Amino acid sequence: MNNITLELKNITKRFGGITALNKVNMSLKKGDIHALVGENGAGKSTLIKILTGVHKNDAGNIILDGSTINLKNPIDARKKGIVAIYQELSLIEELTVGQNIFLGHEPISNEKFGITDRKKLYKKSREYLNRFELEIDPEIPIKKLGMGQKRIIEILKAITIEAKILLLDEPTTGMSKAEIDKFFEIITRFKNKDLTMVYISHHLEQVFKLSDKVTVLRNGEKIKTHKTSEVDKETLVHDMIGENLEDEFPDHHSKVKDEVKLEIKNLKTEEMQEKLSFQLFAGEILGVTGIIGSGKSELGRALIGYSPKQYGEIKIENEQIHINSPVDAKKAGMVYTPEDRKTQGLFLDLKIEENLIIPNINKVLSNLRFISNSLKKQLSLSTAKKLNVKPLDTNMIVKNLSGGNQQKIVFGKWLMSNPKIMILDEPTKGIDIGAKKEVYKLINDLADQGVGIIILSSEFQEIKNLSDRILILRNGQIIKEVKSEDITEKQILSSALGGK
Amino acid sequence: MDNSSLERKIKSNNLIDTYKKEIGLVGIILILFVIFSFVSEYFLSSSNLLNITRQISVNFIVAIGATFVILSGEIDLSVGSNAALSGMAAAFILTSTNSIPLAIIGGILTGGLVGSINGLITVFGKVQSFIVTLSMLGIARGITLAWSGGKPISGLPFEFSIFGAGYWGIIPIPTIISFIVFIFGYLYLNKTKHGIYIRSIGANREAAKYSAIPVSKYRIYTFIIQGLTCGIGGIILTSKLLSAQPSVATGLELDVIAAVILGGASLSGGVGTLIGTLFGATIMGIISNGMNLIGISAFYQQIVRGIIIIVAIAAQKRA
């Protein structure tokens, strides 16, 4: 079998006492798109980091084109043709497309002074862009491109240095549905006998659409490699979590009460396209969905007064409330968990304890208005327990937690404040199925206690299965309001996209 | 594992982790002690050690305020000019009213006023604090010079010298003042919600806003605190010389920022402690004092000080 380009044999990696990878075997066939799936903490990132020379494996061999290699660092891996494309892009916004593609290996016109040859740079860039039928002008700055196109340029950059193995880590992060479709189309154009791709994604539908083979990791062990065409979603999910899919969404016995918790009339802020009006009932989970650009997050920010209000009324429990800042919103009992937990939701460099306590600091003040350390510990520990945060160490720096546990902290900091209304923006973005289930259960429990919940999400399955009622937004307008039992996932998608 | 043993484990790990930087700083201080006590037998005498605490007092007091500003992710370059202006204001009030309490209150409030202007422009004018306070550095110094006509205000009543030159027993009064400011600062930073809010704003301003923290208010507070400490520092300087010198405290901002950063704070905000600042200011003080004792010229002192700061900070980053 000499059409195997990269082979991993018994790769083992330990961090302290924790085994991140245990005797993992995997082989990549030349020209394949090989998907790698598994929950957060399954070992995908560690595997990528070993393949790019960031970490050194404790045992096992990496065999590239028949010979065992030793990867010293990412530059070394890159020289050997292994390139990773991470969720965070490495493009320079102010430089042009062409300059980015050839960054670090620009065509030179004068050897002695190392002057770059602009003409040649753009000519070569055009050749590459044309080869893959990409209609992108190489002379415009990167910042003018959308997320999908940026990701494509990043891949093109790897191709120009003759990468043999491309590791794509959640490449569709931040792309709209339309961009994703376009991206898939282009990815298949990149496919050829010399380029092997490893595709890491939580989105199984993408795995099915793109990949030739799929390998499942669980708790640092390889469970199985399937031919994608011979496996179904249930089997994969079962391999990933060892449980069946039906368990993903909790049984939701709707307990919507006939009392209006929140009433919005003609609300509009600077960043919203249209005025919006709707109601939310006690104990209700209201799903608000739409594709990127539909105005979901803008609505969330408007409700808590993050961006200045222009028009409209907000009534909470039939009382008119003036909300001009998140401080006002919290006072009125309405809280919001933002979409991007790393930049908006968390203090990554602070401890779990501090993250949980900061928004609720008044609860741990003594009579002298001093912070009580014991109260702080006690309250944060009990909340972390309730959230099932792992590890249960409130002194842990939040940066070091897995995505799912981070999301629990974002969620948990508001639990303590006993909110009347919770607005959750993409509450399960980028977290694994196990953590999702826990978040769903927390949401359900809160609704059962009579909290009004608004979920802003672009995951239609989540919207369909979690909500009592669904609002579909498009271009800032509510285009459909429907009970969740009266609509299917497909219908949600087609209304969101603007179909019938 | 049951809860109490888990908590105990967390605690012991935590102590070492939390004070890792401080332990390193104490190490540096000890090394400096050893070196200077070898080259000068006077260095370790109690009168010299107390003298060091007096020498660092102004730098330390202003650095306490700077710790808050830097923690919130901002910078204040106008502290030297602000101290000079505040000291001048105190002297002016003292000569015109003959009331020491009024002079002190007036001096401190002048510092606070300059700080609040810095804060308001930075926050509501949405101008970077570097630019705002760089401008204020010139403005406040200019006001001081114009006000005094470039000449010192002297002839202050002798009793006023107690704050800068006085002793309580063998302990210098400026040392006592800096200790009191430190205690207030420490409680404010670590025991009140204001402190944790300021730290969180520096750690991630967006997240702080989404966490329903009144971000603008607390950002302005840090500049006011900084200003008040400049006021106190300015009064000590005026008192020590029994005259307000318009060019006093020139370049103070650099020593202050160096002390805070040496103490382990990060210029990008969110990281830093007042204990660290105390050690940072102490290290700077020991270096100056020791070099004076050995008789190194002021020109070379600057070079040596610069090198030691760079080496100390680089060593910290590695630890």
Contacts between the chains, C-beta under 8 A, distances in Angstrom:
chain1	res1	chain2	res2	distance
A	306	B	209	7.1
A	306	B	210	7.2
A	325	B	212	7.9
A	325	B	214	7.3
A	326	B	209	6.2
A	326	B	210	6.1
A	326	B	211	7.5
A	326	B	212	4.3
A	327	B	212	5.0
A	327	B	213	7.4
A	327	B	214	5.3
A	329	B	212	7.0
A	330	B	212	3.8
A	335	B	212	7.3
A	336	B	210	6.8
A	338	B	210	5.1
A	343	B	204	7.3
A	343	B	206	5.9
A	343	B	207	7.5
A	344	B	206	4.9
A	344	B	207	5.8
A	344	B	210	5.3
A	345	B	207	6.1
A	345	B	210	6.7
A	346	B	204	7.2
A	346	B	207	5.8
A	347	B	200	5.6
A	347	B	203	4.3
A	347	B	204	5.0
A	347	B	207	5.6
A	347	B	208	7.7
A	347	B	270	7.4
A	348	B	203	7.8
A	348	B	204	6.9
A	349	B	203	5.6
A	349	B	270	5.8
A	349	B	271	7.0
A	350	B	199	7.8
A	350	B	200	7.0
A	350	B	203	5.5
A	350	B	270	7.5
A	354	B	196	7.0
A	354	B	200	7.3
A	357	B	196	7.6
A	358	B	196	6.1
A	358	B	197	7.4
A	358	B	200	5.1
A	358	B	208	7.8
A	358	B	211	5.8
A	358	B	213	7.1
A	359	B	211	4.3
A	359	B	212	5.7
A	359	B	213	7.4
A	361	B	193	4.2
A	361	B	196	6.1
A	361	B	197	7.4
A	362	B	193	7.0
A	365	B	193	6.6
A	369	B	192	6.4
A	369	B	193	7.6
A	370	B	187	7.4
A	370	B	191	4.3
A	370	B	192	6.4
A	371	B	190	7.6
A	371	B	191	5.4
A	371	B	192	6.8
A	371	B	193	6.7
A	371	B	196	6.9
A	377	B	7	7.2
A	381	B	3	7.7
A	381	B	7	7.8
A	392	B	6	7.4
A	393	B	6	7.7
A	393	B	10	5.8
A	394	B	10	7.3
A	395	B	10	5.1
A	395	B	13	7.1
A	395	B	14	5.1
A	395	B	17	7.9
A	413	B	211	6.8
